[in-house]
């Protein structure tokens, strides 16, 4: 079972905020609080389960050729070239647009600089 310090450290790494009251098993009067003890058990059991799951990575067997090897970079996008000649669709687009000035399409102003 994880200790209070280990739970705090793991919570900080996971960016989870856990109040100290949730991790202590004693109340201010020195007695044991059932709610605090249940919360502490909850956190430690959850973190133990997470660590056990992540620990499975240590058991993972990789093929000999893959250890430390990085995959080759490749471009999955189209070539940097114009797929169509310039102005191929300009006339069709501007003809369908409601407001224009030459080849510029006029749109309603949505950003104000006031």
C-alpha positions as CSV (number, residue, x, y, z in Angstrom):
1,X,0.0,0.0,0.0
2,X,1.3,3.5,-0.9
3,X,2.3,5.8,1.9
4,X,1.0,9.3,2.4
5,X,4.2,10.9,1.0
6,X,4.0,8.7,-2.1
7,X,0.3,9.6,-2.6
8,X,1.2,13.3,-2.3
9,X,4.1,13.0,-4.8
10,X,2.0,11.1,-7.3
11,X,-0.8,13.6,-6.9
12,X,1.6,16.4,-7.6
13,X,2.9,14.7,-10.7
14,X,-0.6,14.0,-11.9
15,X,-1.6,17.6,-11.1
16,X,-4.3,16.5,-8.8
17,X,-5.1,18.6,-5.7
18,X,-5.6,16.6,-2.6
19,X,-6.2,18.3,0.7
20,X,-4.1,17.2,3.6
21,X,-7.3,16.4,5.5
22,X,-8.1,13.7,2.9
23,X,-4.7,12.0,3.5
24,X,-4.6,12.0,7.2
25,X,-6.1,9.1,9.2
26,X,-6.2,11.0,12.5
27,X,-8.5,13.8,13.6
28,X,-7.5,16.9,15.5
29,X,-8.6,15.3,18.8
30,X,-6.2,12.4,18.2
31,X,-8.9,9.9,17.4
32,X,-9.3,8.0,14.2
33,X,-11.8,9.4,11.7
34,X,-13.7,6.8,9.7
35,X,-14.2,9.2,6.8
36,X,-10.6,10.3,6.7
37,X,-9.4,6.7,6.9
38,X,-11.8,5.7,4.1
39,X,-10.5,8.6,2.0
40,X,-6.9,7.7,2.7
41,X,-7.6,4.0,1.7
42,X,-9.4,5.2,-1.4
43,X,-6.4,7.3,-2.6
44,X,-3.8,4.7,-1.8
45,X,-5.7,1.9,-3.4
46,X,-6.4,3.9,-6.5
47,X,-2.7,4.9,-6.8
48,X,-1.6,1.3,-6.2
49,X,-3.9,0.2,-9.1
50,X,-2.5,2.9,-11.4
51,X,1.1,2.0,-10.5
52,X,0.3,-1.7,-11.1
53,X,-1.2,-0.9,-14.5
54,X,1.8,1.3,-15.5
55,X,4.1,-1.3,-14.1
56,X,2.9,-3.7,-16.9
57,X,5.1,-1.6,-19.3
58,X,8.2,-3.0,-17.7
59,X,7.0,-6.5,-18.7
60,X,6.5,-5.5,-22.3
61,X,8.8,-7.4,-24.7
62,X,10.0,-5.5,-27.7
63,X,11.5,-7.0,-30.8
64,X,15.3,-6.8,-30.9
65,X,15.4,-4.3,-33.8
66,X,13.0,-1.8,-32.2
67,X,14.8,-1.0,-29.0
68,X,16.1,2.6,-29.2
69,X,15.3,3.0,-32.9
70,X,13.2,5.9,-34.0
71,X,10.8,5.6,-37.0
72,X,11.8,7.4,-40.2
73,X,10.1,10.7,-40.8
74,X,7.6,10.9,-43.6
75,X,5.4,13.5,-45.1
76,X,1.8,12.4,-45.0
77,X,0.5,15.6,-46.6
78,X,0.3,16.5,-50.3
79,X,3.3,17.9,-52.1
80,X,3.8,21.6,-51.8
81,X,2.6,22.4,-55.3
82,X,-0.6,24.0,-56.6
83,X,-3.0,21.2,-57.5
84,X,-4.9,23.4,-59.9
85,X,-3.8,26.3,-62.1
86,X,-4.3,29.7,-60.5
87,X,-7.8,31.3,-60.8
88,X,-9.4,28.0,-61.9
89,X,-12.4,28.4,-59.6
90,X,-12.3,32.2,-59.0
91,X,-15.1,33.1,-61.4
92,X,-17.4,30.3,-60.2
93,X,-16.9,31.3,-56.5
94,X,-17.3,35.1,-57.0
95,X,-20.4,34.6,-59.2
96,X,-22.1,32.8,-56.3
97,X,-21.1,35.2,-53.6
98,X,-23.8,37.8,-52.7
99,X,-21.4,40.8,-52.3
100,X,-18.1,41.5,-54.0
101,X,-15.8,44.2,-55.1
102,X,-13.8,42.9,-58.2
103,X,-12.4,39.6,-57.1
104,X,-12.6,40.5,-53.4
105,X,-15.5,38.9,-51.5
106,X,-17.2,41.2,-49.1
107,X,-18.3,39.7,-45.8
108,X,-20.1,41.1,-42.7
109,X,-17.8,42.6,-40.2
110,X,-17.6,40.5,-37.0
111,X,-14.6,42.0,-35.3
112,X,-14.7,45.5,-33.9
113,X,-11.7,47.5,-32.9
114,X,-13.6,49.8,-30.6
